[in-house]
């Protein structure tokens, strides 16, 4: 995956969307075409895809009009039909119609009194869907500066704001997920980054959205007294909040941890989510106090590319069952920065690029 960077100075969502759509028109056009082909490959009918995309776009317009206007401005500037960009923005909501499509991501955050938050995440997805990703910095209408990583068409994925709040993103799957077309979960991540100055703010924003697909936003903050974290598990059945362990570590992969919501977990049986969680649990004591690059390598536990958190596509499997670690990323809430490497954590020894 090639990482593109952009910086906007406007707080106006239409102006920002027009800027992005003009500068990256080929990327937006290519991404929507790749996703529409992928949905077809998964057996999701074209009319179902468009229906979910349009319902999710309407839900977004009611919940966050600025984000809907930004997405429309991107589509218009890139000369792509609006519903097609909306389909990428609602790709998790559409994938809820094909539960086997759940992706594999692993997150670890360490917090505590008198220390800044430390984090690491692998983002695992299909490499054929994301030839390019976006690192974007912009000011929000709420008065915060935001830095984030995302795909071309999704509102946000992983990021940090100038209030010292960071966010990691992992997909989940729940029996209550449906094709109703709720607020896109990527847009919830975006609004948290634009508005939240604390975990309590993030929880308020997340709980205000009606969703049709599940995900977990692991949010964390660094302030004068130290750092805190919580995983906000979102599903149509409700919001669960998972706190760090006594040693300050908060881990999450792709299964529910909330005691009530976990009963409705529908993660596919062949997911490696529990193995990856166990791996992070086994190595967590060796991850604190390291540079982002050293933390990424240490997260492999000496196993290198064979570590459970490292995904390499298996060409013997059907394409839709091939997973790759496309990004290793750490969020620095104290310095308002993202440290990124476009690949597996075992490959990050040479260093992550600071954005």
Secondary structure, DSSP 8 states (H G I E B T S, - for coil): -EEEEEE-----HHHHHHHHHHHTHHHHHHHHHHHHHHHHHTT--HHHHHHHHHHHHHHHHHH-HHHHHHHHHHHHHHT--HHHHHHHHTHHHHHTTSGGG--EEEEEEE--BTS--EEEEEEEE-TTT-SEEEEEEEE-TTS-EEEEEE-TTSS-SEEEETTSEEEEEEE--BTT--SS--S-HHHHHHHHHHH-SSHHHHHHHHHTS--SS-EEEEEEEEETTEEEEEEEEEETTEEEEEE--TTSEEEE-SS--STTGGGGB---TT--HHHHHHHHHHHGGGTTT--HHHHHHHTTTT-GGGSTT-----TTS-GGG--EEEEEEEEETTTTEEEEESS-GGGGGG--EE-
